[in-house]
């Protein structure tokens, strides 16, 4: 019986609220537009930082700039190819698990045609004057960053996207050009 009376009272209160004029209900309005959280489904422009998050870590990842051609002391051996250089920066904000090691492996360039270009597999640090990003398993501690250039051997001009696909954490994407 007590439950039925409470239900009836709640129904009357809801009916009263529905009948109230809109002016009687205070409305809070935000003067700022919320910034969407970047994700793999919402690529950012090259130059913007994004977070890659998994259960144990948060890292800030930035594809800083893409340069095509990426001039060095030597040209690619394959006819019609040039080097493209991608300057990247990775900062470890949080890590409670295994040490975080960075390398060229998660990075690739993509074209609208579907062509995917991985980072160069053979190189010499002496080929370029710019500092290279660590190519193989360089451990980065919490609160530290690593920055440098990654060379790619390309044939098709400027790519449309840069992708970062770590073994764990969120895959990220940046758009290139206008």
N, C-alpha and C positions, 0 to 999 in steps of 0.2 A: 504494500500500500504506500509506504513511504517513497519507494522507487517511482511509482506512478505519479505521485504528487510532484516529485522533483522533475520528472520528465515533462509534466504539464507546465511547470514554472519555466523550465528552460525553453520550451516551445513558445510561450508568451514573450519571454525576453527576446528571443530571436525575431519574432514577428514585430516587436517594437523597434528593434534595430533596423529592420528592413523598411519600416515606415518612416524612419527619421530622414530629415532632409540632408542632402549632401553637405550643406554648409555647417551642419551641427557636428560633423565628424572631422576632427583635425587630420590633415594630410601633410606628411613630411615630404619635402621635395629635395633631392640632391642637386647641388649646383655643379657637381663634377661628374664627368662621364667615366665610368669604370673602365680601366684598361684590361682588355682580354688577356688571360694567361696564355702565353705561347704554348703550342703543342705541335705534335707531328702533323695535325690536320690544319694548322694555321701557320704557314711558313712566314718568316720574318724577312725583311730585306737584309742583304749583306751589310754588316756593320753593327747589327743589333745583337745583344746578348740574349741567350735563352738558358733555361735550367733543364738539365737532364737529371731526373730523380728516380731512385729505386729505394728499396726498403732500408738499405744501409748507408746511402750516400746522396749528396746533392752537389752537382758540379755546374758551374756557370761556363757555358760554351759560346764562343763568338767566332763566326767566320768574318774576320775584319775586312779583308778586301781580296779581290781576285784580279790578277794581272795576266793578260794574254796579249802578246807573248811575254814570257818570263825569261828575260835575256840572261844568259850566263856565258861562261867561257867556251862552252861546247854546244853544239846543236844535236838534236836527236838523230840517231843513225837512220831511222826510217824516213824515206822521201815523203814530203808533204806534211810532216808532223812538226809541231813546235811545242815548247814547254809552256804550260800555264802554271802560274804560282798562286797558291791560296795562303794568305796570312791568317793564322788562327791563334786563339788564346783560350786556354782552359784553366779555370781556377777551382780548387777543391774547397767547398764551403763547409761540408759535413761528411764525416766518414766514421762509421762504427764497425765496419767489417774489414775485409781483406784490403791490403794496400791498393791504392788506385794507380795503375800504370797507364800512361798515355803513349800513343804511337800514331803512325800514319794510317793504319789499317781501317779505322772506322770512317775515314773521310773518302768521299767520292764526288765527282762532278756528273751531272745528268743533263741530257738534251731532250727537248720535246719529242724528238724522233724515237726515244726509248734507249738511246745509247748511254751506257754507264761507263765512266772512266775511273778506275781506281788510281791511287797514288802511284808514282813511279816505283818500279821494283828494283832498279839498279841506279846508282848515283854515286857521286863523290861530293862531299861537303865543299871541296875546293872549286867546284864548278860554278858556284854562285857567291856573290859578295854579301848577300843578305844572310842573316842567321837562319838556319833551318830548324824547324820543329823537330823534337826527338823522334826518329823513325821507328825505334823499337823499345817498348816496355820501359819507359822512364817513370819511376815512381814519384808522385807528387804528394806532398804532405798537406794536411788541413791548413788552410790559411795561406797557401802558396799558389802561384800561377806559373804557367809555362806558355811561352809565346814564340812563334817562328813561322817560317814559310814551308809549305809542302809542294813539291813539284809534281806535275801531271803531264803526261805526253798526250797531246790532243791533235786531232786532225780537222775537226769540224768547226773551228771558230769558237766564239764565246759560248759556254754552256748556259742553260736556263736556270739550273738549280745547283746548290751545294747541299750535300746530305752528310749527316753525322749519325752513324748507326752503331752505338756501343754494344758490347756483348750483353750488358744489362743496363737498365735505365731507359729513359725515353729517347726514341729516335727524333732527331731534329732536322729541320729543313730551312734553307734560306733561298730567296729568289735573287737572281742576278739581273742587272740592267733595268730598263724602264719600261 
